């Protein structure tokens, strides 16, 4: 059964983000890569090629910058 949801915002939460805010510069995200590794960090930039992260270890210390092509990403979650 296919549901028609374009324009239907009845069930959406009021605080649901848009892509520009969700993947905007400075947003903290957790990225699940196809390699099985989860990366945490702040979005530096994103474009049609992929996502650039200021990666952090579990304690919050910076570990360097990571570029992830979109094809290598399974899921992106907000916060951590």
C-alpha distance (Angstrom), angle and dihedral (degrees) to the residues before:
residue distance angle dihedral
X1 . . .
X2 3.79 . .
X3 3.80 119.2 .
X4 3.78 123.8 -147.0
X5 3.79 104.6 -133.4
X6 3.79 105.4 155.9
X7 3.78 105.8 123.3
X8 3.82 93.3 2.3
X9 3.80 105.7 121.0
X10 3.80 97.0 158.4
X11 3.81 95.5 110.7
X12 3.82 97.4 36.6
X13 3.80 119.3 106.8
X14 3.79 116.3 -112.3
X15 3.81 92.3 -122.7
X16 3.83 95.6 50.8
X17 3.82 108.0 139.7
X18 3.78 128.2 -129.2
X19 3.81 120.6 -130.2
X20 3.81 91.8 -104.7
X21 3.80 90.9 57.6
X22 3.79 97.1 35.0
X23 3.82 93.6 53.0
X24 3.80 96.3 26.1
X25 3.80 122.7 131.2
X26 3.80 110.2 -76.6
X27 3.82 96.5 21.1
X28 3.80 113.7 136.8
X29 3.81 110.7 -129.8
X30 3.79 141.3 169.0
X31 3.79 112.9 -138.9
X32 3.80 122.4 -160.6
X33 3.78 108.1 -153.9
X34 3.80 124.5 -157.2
X35 3.81 88.0 -114.7
X36 3.82 88.5 70.8
X37 3.80 94.3 -107.2
X38 3.81 122.8 125.4
X39 3.79 115.6 -148.0
X40 3.80 124.2 -163.4
X41 3.73 124.7 -160.7
X42 3.75 152.2 100.9
X43 3.79 121.7 -63.8
X44 3.80 110.3 -113.5
X45 3.79 96.1 176.1
X46 3.79 143.7 -30.8
X47 3.78 134.4 -161.0
X48 3.79 139.7 156.1
X49 3.83 90.0 -63.5
X50 3.78 99.9 53.8
X51 3.78 149.9 -79.0
X52 3.81 128.5 -51.6
X53 3.81 114.2 -153.2
X54 3.78 134.1 -169.5
X55 3.83 89.2 -140.9
X56 3.81 122.9 -144.7
X57 3.79 132.9 -164.2
X58 3.84 120.2 -128.1
X59 3.82 91.0 -86.8
X60 3.82 90.6 55.0
X61 3.80 96.7 -107.9
X62 3.81 115.8 140.0
X63 3.81 115.9 -104.5
X64 3.80 99.5 -179.2
X65 3.76 139.0 -86.0
X66 3.79 120.7 -51.2
X67 3.79 126.4 -165.5
X68 3.79 114.4 -157.2
X69 3.80 119.8 -171.0
X70 3.82 111.5 -137.5
X71 3.82 89.0 -116.9
X72 3.82 89.7 63.4
X73 3.81 95.3 51.9
X74 3.81 122.7 91.3
X75 3.79 99.8 173.6
X76 3.81 141.7 -2.6
X77 3.81 119.2 -156.0
X78 3.79 127.9 -171.1
X79 3.78 118.4 -118.7
X80 3.74 125.0 -8.0
